[in-house]
């Protein structure tokens, strides 16, 4: 593609002599045609002086980098647009199907694939080296079948009954809010903004509902079920009372989508992120290059503090004090080597007495 560009170059021509008129400034207008390489010669207007070739080289390099970035952005955006168009066409271009069946399919696939490896480890106790990265290595390696079977029953109710009920009931509200889910996707900037807002609203809503569920008048009726797992496993991320699953989990994820009017694609991005992180946080393992599970594992073990998903609200409202005084806080980082967090920060007699 040929692009004609007008630009001004302001430069100063200096003379070593210190005469009065030795230094002066000229403005030149250069009109050139850009292709893959910077063309020569230039076509100058009247009373124009030559410019330094180094300035041309700098402009050429910067322009080429800008063109490369733009090309990559256009390519990736077009690829994402094609994928989205394929999904939308496969739904029969139906907003209802996209908001219900396709959303359930995406969530189900991410949940199954994200849990697959941990299910094998939890049931088989293999490979043995996984015990090295277990946050609480003394329990649930492997998980007793009776406990696992009970967990699967509750998870199945939430996955196959509560989730479909929620997306159907929330659809009229989404339609009233606008429900953008057609072929047109938001720009990169808009997507990033709505995604960030969606994740922050999830953090706020999850913290609020989670802390309410720990109230003494509510806890034993609803949230106590989830805390049967003092050493959690990955599928226990949705081992909850259906009311907690609908309000505390799903409604928190949908908060940004409904309040800001985000595109359905942004909702799916938030849903996938939250599902994967929730699986990691409940997995009971702190693996290299994986999001640390120490924060939420501590909440299950001590049943105190750490109510939020990412720790932001707990830090802001100072409900993580007990966690900050523990060895779990020292281990709460992403591992980039083969050593486990427990090996880097081992338990000490002092820490066992204080925590």
C-alpha positions in Angstrom: 0.0 0.0 0.0 1.3 3.4 -0.9 0.9 6.2 1.6 1.7 9.8 0.9 3.0 11.7 4.0 3.6 15.4 4.6 5.9 16.3 7.5 8.0 19.2 8.6 11.6 18.9 9.6 13.0 21.6 11.8 16.7 21.8 11.8 19.5 24.2 12.7 22.6 24.8 10.5 25.5 26.1 12.5 28.8 27.6 11.6 31.9 27.2 13.8 32.6 30.9 13.6 30.8 33.1 16.1 29.6 35.7 13.7 26.2 37.3 14.2 24.4 35.5 11.4 26.4 32.2 11.7 23.4 30.3 13.2 19.9 30.3 11.6 16.9 28.1 11.4 15.1 26.9 8.3 11.9 24.9 8.0 11.6 22.6 5.1 8.6 20.7 3.8 9.4 17.3 2.5 6.7 15.4 0.6 7.6 11.8 -0.1 6.0 8.5 -0.9 6.5 5.6 1.5 6.7 2.0 0.4 8.5 -0.9 2.2 11.7 1.1 2.1 12.4 4.8 2.5 12.7 6.4 -1.0 15.3 8.6 -2.5 15.7 11.2 -3.8 13.5 13.7 -2.0 11.4 16.3 -3.7 12.0 19.6 -2.0 10.0 22.8 -2.1 11.7 26.1 -2.7 14.4 27.5 -0.3 15.0 24.1 1.4 18.3 22.9 2.8 19.4 19.2 2.8 18.8 17.3 6.0 21.1 14.9 7.8 20.8 11.3 6.6 21.0 10.1 10.2 17.7 11.8 10.9 16.2 10.0 7.9 17.5 6.7 9.2 15.9 7.2 12.6 12.6 8.2 11.0 12.8 5.2 8.7 13.5 2.7 11.5 10.7 4.1 13.7 8.2 4.1 10.9 9.1 0.5 10.0 8.7 -0.6 13.6 5.3 1.1 13.7 4.2 -0.6 10.5 5.4 -4.0 11.8 3.4 -3.6 15.1 0.3 -2.4 13.2 0.6 -5.4 10.8 0.8 -7.8 13.7 -2.0 -6.2 15.5 -4.2 -6.3 12.4 -3.3 -9.9 11.8 -4.1 -11.0 15.4 -7.3 -9.0 15.6 -8.5 -10.4 12.3 -7.7 -14.0 13.5 -9.8 -13.4 16.7 -12.6 -11.8 14.6 -12.6 -14.9 12.3 -12.8 -17.2 15.3 -15.6 -15.2 16.9 -17.5 -15.1 13.6 -17.3 -18.9 13.3 -18.6 -19.3 16.9 -21.4 -16.8 16.2 -22.4 -18.5 12.9 -22.4 -21.9 14.6 -25.0 -20.6 17.1 -27.3 -19.7 14.3 -26.6 -16.0 15.0 -28.8 -16.3 18.0 -28.0 -14.0 21.0 -29.9 -16.5 23.3 -27.8 -19.4 22.2 -24.6 -17.4 22.6 -25.5 -16.2 26.1 -26.7 -19.6 27.3 -25.5 -22.7 25.5 -22.2 -21.3 24.1 -21.4 -19.7 27.5 -22.1 -23.0 29.3 -20.0 -24.9 26.7 -17.0 -22.6 27.2 -17.2 -22.7 31.0 -17.6 -26.5 31.0 -14.7 -27.1 28.7 -12.4 -24.8 30.6 -13.5 -26.5 33.9 -12.9 -30.0 32.6 -9.6 -29.4 30.9 -8.3 -27.3 33.8 -9.1 -30.1 36.3 -8.1 -33.1 34.2 -4.5 -33.4 35.5 -5.4 -32.6 39.1 -8.2 -35.2 39.0 -5.7 -37.9 38.0 -3.2 -36.8 40.7 -5.9 -36.6 43.4 -7.3 -40.1 42.7 -4.1 -42.0 41.8 -1.5 -40.2 44.0 0.8 -40.2 41.0 3.2 -39.0 40.0 5.0 -39.1 43.4 7.0 -36.0 42.8 3.7 -34.0 43.0 3.7 -34.4 46.8 6.8 -32.2 46.9 4.6 -29.3 45.7 1.6 -30.0 47.9 0.7 -27.1 50.2 -0.5 -29.5 52.9 1.5 -32.7 52.0 0.2 -34.7 54.9 -3.4 -35.0 53.6 -5.3 -35.9 50.4 -2.5 -37.6 48.6 -4.4 -39.5 47.2 -7.9 -38.3 48.1 -10.2 -41.0 49.6 -12.7 -42.2 47.0 -15.7 -41.7 49.3 -14.8 -38.0 49.8 -14.2 -37.5 46.1 -17.5 -39.1 45.1 -19.4 -36.9 47.5 -17.6 -33.8 46.1 -18.5 -34.9 42.5 -22.2 -35.1 43.3 -22.3 -31.5 44.6 -20.1 -30.3 41.7 -22.4 -32.0 39.2 -25.5 -30.3 40.6 -23.9 -26.9 40.3 -22.4 -27.5 36.8 -25.5 -29.2 35.2 -28.4 -27.6 37.1 -27.4 -24.3 38.8 -25.3 -23.0 35.9 -28.0 -23.5 33.2 -30.6 -22.0 35.5 -28.5 -18.9 36.1 -27.7 -18.1 32.4 -31.4 -18.5 31.5 -32.6 -16.3 34.3 -29.9 -13.7 33.7 -30.6 -13.5 29.9 -33.5 -11.0 30.1 -31.4 -8.7 32.2 -28.5 -9.0 29.7 -30.9 -8.1 26.9 -32.2 -5.1 28.8 -28.6 -4.0 29.3 -27.9 -4.2 25.6 -26.2 -7.6 25.3 -23.6 -6.8 22.6 -22.7 -10.2 21.1 -22.9 -9.8 17.3 -20.1 -10.0 14.7 -18.6 -6.6 15.6 -16.0 -6.9 18.3 -14.8 -4.0 20.5 -11.4 -2.5 19.9 -8.3 -3.6 21.8 -8.5 -0.6 24.1 -12.1 -1.0 24.9 -11.6 -4.8 25.5 -8.7 -4.1 27.8 -10.7 -1.5 29.8 -13.8 -3.6 30.1 -11.8 -6.7 31.1 -10.0 -4.8 33.8 -13.2 -3.3 35.1 -14.8 -6.8 35.0 -11.9 -8.4 37.0 -12.0 -5.6 39.6 -15.7 -5.8 40.1 -15.4 -9.6 40.5 -12.8 -9.0 43.2 -15.1 -6.6 45.0 -18.3 -8.6 44.7 -16.6 -11.9 45.6 -15.0 -10.4 48.7 -18.3 -8.9 49.8 -20.4 -12.0 49.3 -17.7 -14.3 50.7 -17.4 -12.2 53.9 -21.2 -12.2 54.3 -21.2 -16.0 54.0 -18.8 -16.2 56.9 -21.3 -14.4 59.2 -22.2 -16.7 62.1 -25.9 -16.6 61.3 -25.3 -17.7 57.6 -22.1 -19.7 57.7 -23.5 -23.0 59.0 -26.4 -23.0 56.6 -24.6 -22.3 53.4 -20.8 -21.8 53.4 -19.9 -24.5 55.8 -20.3 -27.1 53.0 -17.4 -25.5 51.1 -15.2 -25.5 54.1 -15.5 -29.3 54.6 -12.3 -29.3 52.6 -9.7 -27.9 54.9 -7.1 -29.1 52.4 -8.9 -28.2 49.1 -8.7 -30.0 45.8 -9.3 -28.6 42.4 -12.9 -29.7 41.7 -13.8 -28.4 45.2 -13.7 -24.9 43.6 -17.4 -25.3 43.0 -18.2 -27.7 45.9 -20.6 -25.1 47.3 -24.2 -24.7 48.2 -26.2 -23.8 45.1 -27.1 -20.4 46.6 -23.4 -19.6 47.1 -22.5 -20.8 43.6 -25.2 -18.6 42.0 -24.7 -15.4 44.0 -21.1 -15.6 45.2 -19.5 -17.2 42.2 -21.5 -16.6 39.0 -23.1 -13.3 39.8 -19.7 -11.9 40.8 -18.3 -12.9 37.4 -21.3 -11.3 35.6 -21.1 -8.1 37.5 -18.9 -6.2 35.0 -20.8 -7.6 32.1 -24.1 -6.3 33.5 -23.0 -3.0 35.1 -20.7 -1.8 32.3 -22.5 -3.4 29.4 -19.4 -5.3 28.1 -19.4 -7.4 25.0 -20.1 -11.1 25.5 -16.5 -11.9 24.4 -15.2 -9.9 27.3 -17.4 -11.8 29.7 -16.0 -15.0 28.3 -12.5 -13.7 28.9 -13.3 -12.9 32.5 -15.1 -16.2 33.0 -12.1 -18.2 31.6 -9.6 -16.3 33.8 -11.7 -16.7 36.9 -12.3 -20.4 36.3 -8.7 -21.2 35.7 -7.4 -19.2 38.7 -10.1 -20.7 41.0 -9.0 -24.2 40.0 -5.4 -23.3 40.7 -6.3 -21.7 44.1 -8.2 -24.8 45.2 -5.8 -27.4 43.7 -3.8 -27.8 46.9 -0.6 -27.6 44.8 1.9 -24.8 44.4 3.6 -25.7 41.1 6.3 -23.9 39.2 5.0 -21.2 36.8 1.5 -21.6 38.3 -0.5 -19.0 40.2 0.2 -19.5 43.9 -2.4 -21.4 45.9 -1.0 -20.4 49.3 -3.4 -17.5 49.8 -6.7 -19.4 49.5 -5.3 -22.7 50.9 -4.5 -20.7 54.1 -8.2 -19.6 54.2 -9.4 -23.2 54.0 -6.9 -24.4 56.6 -7.5 -21.7 59.1 -11.0 -20.6 58.2 -10.1 -17.0 58.8 -9.3 -14.0 56.7 -8.3 -14.0 53.0 -11.8 -13.6 51.7 -11.0 -12.1 48.3 -9.9 -13.8 45.1 -6.7 -11.9 44.4 -5.9 -10.4 47.9 -6.5 -6.8 46.9 -9.6 -6.3 49.0 -8.1 -8.1 52.0 -5.1 -5.9 51.9 -7.2 -2.8 51.6 -9.5 -3.8 54.5 -6.7 -5.5 56.5 -8.4 -8.9 56.8 -5.3 -10.8 55.9 -3.2 -10.0 59.1 -3.0 -13.6 60.2 -1.8 -14.7 56.8 0.9 -12.0 56.7 2.3 -13.4 59.9 2.5 -16.9 58.6 5.0 -18.9 56.5 2.3 -19.2 53.9 2.7 -15.5 53.1 6.5 -16.0 52.5 5.6 -18.9 50.1 3.0 -16.9 48.2 4.9 -16.2 45.0 5.3 -17.7 41.6 8.0 -20.5 41.4 10.5 -20.2 38.6 12.7 -23.2 39.7 12.3 -26.8 40.6 12.5 -26.2 44.4 9.1 -26.1 46.1 8.0 -23.1 48.2 8.1 -25.3 51.3 11.7 -26.1 50.6 12.6 -22.5 50.1 10.7 -21.4 53.2 10.5 -24.5 55.5 8.4 -24.7 58.6 10.2 -23.7 61.8 9.3 -24.6 65.4 8.7 -20.8 66.0 6.2 -20.6 63.1 4.4 -23.7 64.2 3.9 -22.2 67.6 2.7 -18.9 66.4 0.4 -20.1 63.6 
